[in-house]
Amino acid sequence: FEFEPVSDGEDRPVAKDVTLEDGGIVPTVRPGYASGYRKGVTKRFGERVLEILDSGEKSDEELLQLIHLYHKEGSEEIAIAEELERNNNPNYGKEKPKHKEAESEHMY
């Protein structure tokens, strides 16, 4: 690997071209990045809507407009995360899907 020059305002160097034992480049975006990012966007979406509902300051029409806006913003962020993972992970989309039954067993 190599170090990139330290940027202004940075206190430590950043490694680049980090390789695995077989010589392959370590991906900068790990598998599952987009899924985790989606969960964060979903959480923020819900929190924003709850704050508005709790405040009681918006009409139903204003609330609906904000929900559509938040959905559009979140969808755009998720699409960027998916594209980033797709471009940096050669196995993107080839991972085996998790079974919902197995996840629900561990929730309780």
Rosetta silent file (secondary structure, phi, psi, omega in degrees, C-alpha in Angstrom):
SEQUENCE: FEFEPVSDGEDRPVAKDVTLEDGGIVPTVRPGYASGYRKGVTKRFGERVLEILDSGEKSDEELLQLIHLYHKEGSEEIAIAEELERNNNPNYGKEKPKHKEAESEHMY
SCORE:     score description
SCORE:     0.000 S_00000001
   1 L     0.000  166.971  177.966    0.000    0.000    0.000 S_00000001
   2 E  -129.339  160.023  174.562    0.932    3.629   -0.264 S_00000001
   3 E  -102.454  136.471  172.219    0.093    6.702    1.775 S_00000001
   4 E   -78.619  153.199  177.090   -1.632    9.669    0.217 S_00000001
   5 L   -60.187  144.445  179.671   -0.172   13.036    1.163 S_00000001
   6 L   -68.973  126.532 -179.036   -1.712   14.452    4.329 S_00000001
   7 L   -80.593  159.589  174.701   -4.350   17.039    3.386 S_00000001
   8 L   -58.502  134.241  178.901   -4.761   20.393    5.061 S_00000001
   9 L    86.820   -9.515  178.202   -6.752   19.951    8.248 S_00000001
  10 L   -94.013  144.018 -178.774   -6.008   16.222    8.451 S_00000001
  11 L  -106.042   -0.970  178.949   -3.925   14.914   11.307 S_00000001
  12 L  -149.009  154.082 -179.395   -3.007   11.528    9.852 S_00000001
  13 L   -73.764  162.395  178.450   -2.165   10.018    6.475 S_00000001
  14 E  -117.775  131.374  178.471   -4.595    7.890    4.465 S_00000001
  15 E   -80.012  147.222  174.807   -3.537    4.574    2.932 S_00000001
  16 E  -135.018  160.269 -178.307   -4.392    3.851   -0.682 S_00000001
  17 L    52.972   45.825  176.930   -4.127    0.765   -2.863 S_00000001
  18 L   -75.061  130.550 -175.683   -4.292   -1.535    0.168 S_00000001
  19 E  -113.910  155.336  173.539   -4.003   -5.126   -1.036 S_00000001
  20 L   -82.969  172.956 -179.526   -5.046   -8.526    0.242 S_00000001
  21 L   -58.221  -32.574 -178.941   -2.564  -11.390    0.590 S_00000001
  22 L   -82.837    1.955  177.884   -3.447  -12.577   -2.923 S_00000001
  23 L    95.359   -8.581  178.630   -2.632   -9.129   -4.344 S_00000001
  24 L   -71.498  147.791  178.860   -6.239   -8.018   -4.873 S_00000001
  25 E   -72.915  134.465  175.573   -7.163   -4.487   -3.887 S_00000001
  26 L   -70.338  126.072 -178.051   -9.198   -4.203   -0.678 S_00000001
  27 L   -65.937  141.503  179.802  -12.540   -2.674   -1.686 S_00000001
  28 L   -76.965  -20.905  177.079  -13.197    0.792   -0.300 S_00000001
  29 L  -120.046  119.194 -177.167  -16.882   -0.067    0.077 S_00000001
  30 L   -78.138  154.989  174.778  -17.647   -3.317    1.846 S_00000001
  31 L   -57.267  138.872 -179.339  -20.468   -5.680    0.861 S_00000001
  32 L    90.843   -1.915 -179.587  -23.688   -4.654    2.581 S_00000001
  33 H   -56.653  -49.018 -176.481  -22.788   -0.948    2.635 S_00000001
  34 H   -64.585  -38.352  178.644  -25.922    0.088    0.729 S_00000001
  35 H   -63.363  -45.180  177.272  -28.165   -2.047    2.929 S_00000001
  36 H   -64.611  -39.073  178.912  -26.738   -0.482    6.086 S_00000001
  37 H   -64.537  -41.243  178.550  -27.000    2.968    4.571 S_00000001
  38 H   -59.282  -41.212  178.854  -30.637    2.315    3.676 S_00000001
  39 H   -61.548  -40.084  178.138  -31.382    1.428    7.306 S_00000001
  40 H   -65.901  -41.965  178.770  -29.903    4.740    8.431 S_00000001
  41 H   -64.257  -42.564  179.363  -31.906    6.703    5.861 S_00000001
  42 H   -61.864  -43.121  179.172  -35.075    4.878    6.907 S_00000001
  43 H   -62.416  -46.999  179.290  -34.446    5.658   10.554 S_00000001
  44 H   -62.387  -38.868  177.968  -33.850    9.358    9.839 S_00000001
  45 H   -58.541  -50.403 -179.795  -36.991    9.464    7.674 S_00000001
  46 H   -61.655  -42.105  179.495  -39.105    8.075   10.513 S_00000001
  47 H   -63.277  -41.425 -179.850  -37.557   10.406   13.070 S_00000001
  48 H   -64.007  -43.624 -179.903  -38.212   13.454   10.887 S_00000001
  49 H   -65.683  -43.438  179.043  -41.855   12.486   10.344 S_00000001
  50 H   -61.674  -40.147  178.016  -42.389   11.780   14.052 S_00000001
  51 H   -59.879  -42.866  179.804  -40.926   15.159   15.009 S_00000001
  52 H   -65.739  -45.335  179.697  -43.353   16.903   12.669 S_00000001
  53 H   -63.052  -41.977 -180.000  -46.321   14.884   13.933 S_00000001
  54 H   -63.800  -33.284 -177.842  -45.341   15.489   17.560 S_00000001
  55 H   -72.332  -29.936 -179.751  -45.096   19.230   16.985 S_00000001
  56 L    65.834   16.539 -175.174  -48.629   19.418   15.581 S_00000001
  57 L   -92.294   -7.868 -175.967  -47.609   22.532   13.650 S_00000001
  58 L  -110.937  145.200  173.514  -48.221   21.262   10.112 S_00000001
  59 L   -74.642  167.689  178.298  -51.466   20.707    8.273 S_00000001
  60 H   -60.076  -38.626  179.917  -52.129   17.315    6.697 S_00000001
  61 H   -65.744  -44.227  178.254  -51.306   18.766    3.282 S_00000001
  62 H   -63.894  -40.816  178.473  -47.996   20.241    4.510 S_00000001
  63 H   -61.908  -45.217  179.353  -47.146   16.943    6.208 S_00000001
  64 H   -61.147  -41.862  177.551  -47.861   15.008    3.025 S_00000001
  65 H   -62.072  -42.836  179.332  -45.636   17.364    1.007 S_00000001
  66 H   -66.337  -39.243  178.133  -42.799   16.939    3.515 S_00000001
  67 H   -61.018  -44.483  178.110  -43.166   13.149    3.484 S_00000001
  68 H   -62.819  -41.273  178.435  -42.886   13.154   -0.318 S_00000001
  69 H   -63.293  -48.352 -179.706  -39.845   15.446   -0.117 S_00000001
  70 H   -62.117  -38.109  178.524  -38.137   13.287    2.544 S_00000001
  71 H   -64.337  -44.092  179.445  -38.895   10.164    0.506 S_00000001
  72 H   -61.611  -47.439  179.330  -37.381   11.701   -2.628 S_00000001
  73 H   -60.265  -46.325 -179.356  -34.251   12.824   -0.740 S_00000001
  74 H   -63.457  -42.074  179.606  -33.860    9.440    0.937 S_00000001
  75 H   -62.333  -39.311  178.090  -34.361    7.533   -2.308 S_00000001
  76 H   -65.826  -42.008  178.471  -31.680    9.627   -3.997 S_00000001
  77 H   -63.055  -43.249  179.964  -29.234    9.006   -1.125 S_00000001
  78 H   -63.862  -41.833  178.952  -29.918    5.256   -1.232 S_00000001
  79 H   -60.806  -39.363  177.811  -29.420    5.164   -5.009 S_00000001
  80 H   -64.837  -43.615  179.249  -26.018    6.840   -4.579 S_00000001
  81 H   -63.397  -41.317  178.178  -25.021    4.312   -1.898 S_00000001
  82 H   -64.079  -42.216  178.709  -26.122    1.411   -4.103 S_00000001
  83 H   -64.408  -41.258  178.244  -24.171    2.798   -7.054 S_00000001
  84 H   -61.773  -45.202  178.435  -21.099    3.277   -4.863 S_00000001
  85 H   -66.658  -42.975 -179.793  -21.291   -0.315   -3.643 S_00000001
  86 H   -59.569  -41.303 -177.677  -21.993   -1.634   -7.149 S_00000001
  87 H   -76.262  -18.957 -176.059  -18.965    0.201   -8.553 S_00000001
  88 H  -113.950    3.966 -178.644  -16.628   -0.898   -5.757 S_00000001
  89 L  -133.817  106.762 -177.553  -17.727   -4.483   -5.152 S_00000001
  90 L   -63.888  -18.350 -179.934  -17.314   -6.983   -7.981 S_00000001
  91 L   -98.522   12.678 -177.864  -19.698   -9.395   -6.190 S_00000001
  92 L   -57.518  130.516  179.473  -22.497   -6.832   -5.796 S_00000001
  93 L    84.113   -8.288 -179.450  -25.872   -8.506   -6.228 S_00000001
  94 L   -98.369   -7.607 -179.980  -24.344  -11.974   -6.100 S_00000001
  95 L   -65.871  147.959  177.924  -24.526  -12.294   -2.310 S_00000001
  96 L   -73.808  132.567  179.483  -26.996  -14.836   -1.030 S_00000001
  97 L   -67.864  145.867  176.318  -30.077  -13.140    0.419 S_00000001
  98 L   -76.999  148.468  177.918  -30.656  -13.549    4.137 S_00000001
  99 L   -87.832  131.259 -179.897  -33.748  -15.447    5.163 S_00000001
 100 H   -62.551  -34.117 -179.186  -36.295  -13.396    7.086 S_00000001
 101 H   -62.554  -41.409 -178.814  -37.205  -16.437    9.198 S_00000001
 102 H   -66.597  -37.863  179.152  -33.637  -16.761   10.492 S_00000001
 103 H   -67.833  -41.313 -176.238  -33.514  -13.060   11.357 S_00000001
 104 H   -68.689  -28.339  178.391  -36.850  -13.120   13.197 S_00000001
 105 H   -63.874  -31.923 -176.892  -35.761  -16.064   15.371 S_00000001
 106 L   -91.374   -1.775 -176.970  -32.935  -13.979   16.830 S_00000001
 107 L   -79.622  -20.354 -174.862  -35.002  -10.895   17.462 S_00000001
 108 L  -107.954    0.000    0.000  -36.619  -12.194   20.650 S_00000001
